[in-house]
Amino acid sequence: MTDAPVVIVGAGAAGIGAARRLMGLGIASIVLEATARAGGRALTASGGLSRRWDHGAHWLHSAATNPLVPLARTMGATFTEEDEGPPFRLWASGRFADQAEMHRARSELERLSDAIETIAGTKRDVAVADLMAEPGPWSQLVRTVFNTLAGEDADKVSASGYGDYADWGLDWPVDSGYGALIEKLAEGLDIRLGTPVTGIREVSAGVDVVTPFGTQRARAVIVTVSTNVLSSGAIRFGPGAAADVVAGLIPDMPCGAYEKVAFELTELPGELNGIGFCTIDPGNADFAVETEVISGAVPMLITHLAGDAARTLIDRGGDALAANARACLRAAFGSGIDRQIKGHATTRWTKDPWVRGSYSHAKPGRAAARRAAIAAETGRILFAGEAFSSGWQATVHGAWQTGQDRADQIALSGWA
Ligand SMILES: Cc1cc2nc3c(=O)[nH]c(=O)nc-3n(C[C@H](O)[C@H](O)[C@H](O)COP(=O)(O)OP(=O)(O)OC[C@H]3O[C@@H](n4cnc5c(N)ncnc54)[C@H](O)[C@@H]3O)c2cc1C
């Protein structure tokens, strides 16, 4: 391998953001990526269906302040600029909710988000589940919606850590694919695909990065892999501050589980005309799902499922995730939906060895550990990625910005 002053581990949003900033500053870097593609948890692919869809990230969250919005415009990405969330429907107890019930369910969600906001920044560090209302007819639906926002069950997520998220403003879906945008932003960078990093250790005035193809000496390294990859031990860190963060703090900020099943249809059920989302609670042994509605020449329903429900079905193996999703669609739209389904495809982020989950959260009682990991001084081995964003955690733009900030830090340090 050729020497470059900076090595970046991982070609997801954070790694690409870092490499682009370094390039702009005139500092050479190489990005070592374990898989055969750039993008990480942003992936636009067909998965065998006849149109491409986002397997991971899809929405430009916090669109008013999201630094990727202007870049997306420049790169020719198409996205829908919505002032409010799309119209949605709820199906539970054998029927669609009426307007009054929808209003009550929405109020319950708003009450939860107010409760999270109230304890944000305070020392009170309880699970989000502790802030939920007493179980009522819509509580399962509220949980389903929250779980897919957090990528994990409400009882496993610190409300204080979740409340660190700044700016819940606009969410704009990237119609041309968020993964496709990130892949495009990777063009022109020196990315070595199929190169898993197995070890990182600080040496005199530099860092050694170990791969199956040899050891790369760098003056500084930016590590962007997910917290579950860090905790897995796939990368062995030499003794020092970075190893202390990985051993002492990262276990408090794991990635949850969040999977999608995309169904390609001949036509959308009439009940979903003009609807963007439909939450379906079958009320039996099947798990409730959030269903994203995609219209157009190739209509799709993409079900979203997070937390233990997603883990249970993934662990069950086979096509259990898709069978659950299909059971929910049948419950809401009747068994005739089977004739409208042309094919389906399923994500497996939880089992992907280079991701191992969805995105990060702080465990209840451990929000301070997450903040400490972000603030930690780790010398020439710097961490970036969604988990290290103090106000935009769990997002693509958060990951991107941490990469850019670490690149600036390296430039200012004079190491490179
Ligand atoms: C189902 C789902 C839906 C989501 N929806 C949204 C959304 O709508 N909007 C949004 O903003 N965010 C969303 N997210 C979150 C968003 O995708 C992530 O926060 C973001 O993409 C993370 O980027 P990253 O660079 O931090 O990490 P990653 O994308 O995980 O990048 C890390 C890279 O490191 C590589 N790697 C791992 N181990 C090694 C190793 N040992 N050596 C070399 N390379 C390695 C990986 O292959 C990967 O390419 C979603 C995520 C999921 C899973």
The ligand as an ORCA input file, in Angstrom:
! r2SCAN-3c Opt
* xyz 0 1
  C     -33.039      0.748      8.330
  C     -32.363      2.082      8.542
  C     -33.037      3.262      8.243
  C     -32.406      4.490      8.403
  N     -33.068      5.643      8.046
  C     -32.411      6.826      8.093
  C     -32.982      7.995      7.514
  O     -34.074      7.949      6.941
  N     -32.268      9.158      7.563
  C     -31.030      9.242      8.144
  O     -30.430     10.327      8.168
  N     -30.467      8.129      8.687
  C     -31.102      6.935      8.659
  N     -30.516      5.807      9.125
  C     -29.213      5.924      9.808
  C     -28.060      6.170      8.842
  O     -28.138      5.219      7.796
  C     -26.753      6.031      9.569
  O     -26.757      6.839     10.731
  C     -25.546      6.478      8.727
  O     -25.642      5.990      7.407
  C     -24.274      5.958      9.393
  O     -23.133      6.373      8.663
  P     -21.696      6.062      9.276
  O     -20.702      6.562      8.318
  O     -21.634      6.532     10.681
  O     -21.623      4.466      9.409
  P     -21.755      3.351      8.278
  O     -22.691      3.767      7.220
  O     -22.025      2.080      9.002
  O     -20.298      3.301      7.631
  C     -19.249      2.565      8.212
  C     -18.538      1.797      7.121
  O     -17.477      1.040      7.727
  C     -17.367     -0.211      7.074
  N     -16.656     -1.119      7.999
  C     -17.130     -1.772      9.086
  N     -16.156     -2.466      9.679
  C     -15.028     -2.244      8.963
  C     -13.670     -2.663      9.091
  N     -13.274     -3.479     10.088
  N     -12.773     -2.260      8.159
  C     -13.150     -1.426      7.135
  N     -14.412     -0.998      6.969
  C     -15.344     -1.385      7.882
  C     -18.802     -0.596      6.800
  O     -18.884     -1.554      5.780
  C     -19.411      0.762      6.403
  O     -19.327      0.969      5.005
  C     -31.094      4.544      8.937
  C     -30.406      3.359      9.208
  C     -31.032      2.140      9.023
  C     -30.252      0.867      9.318
*
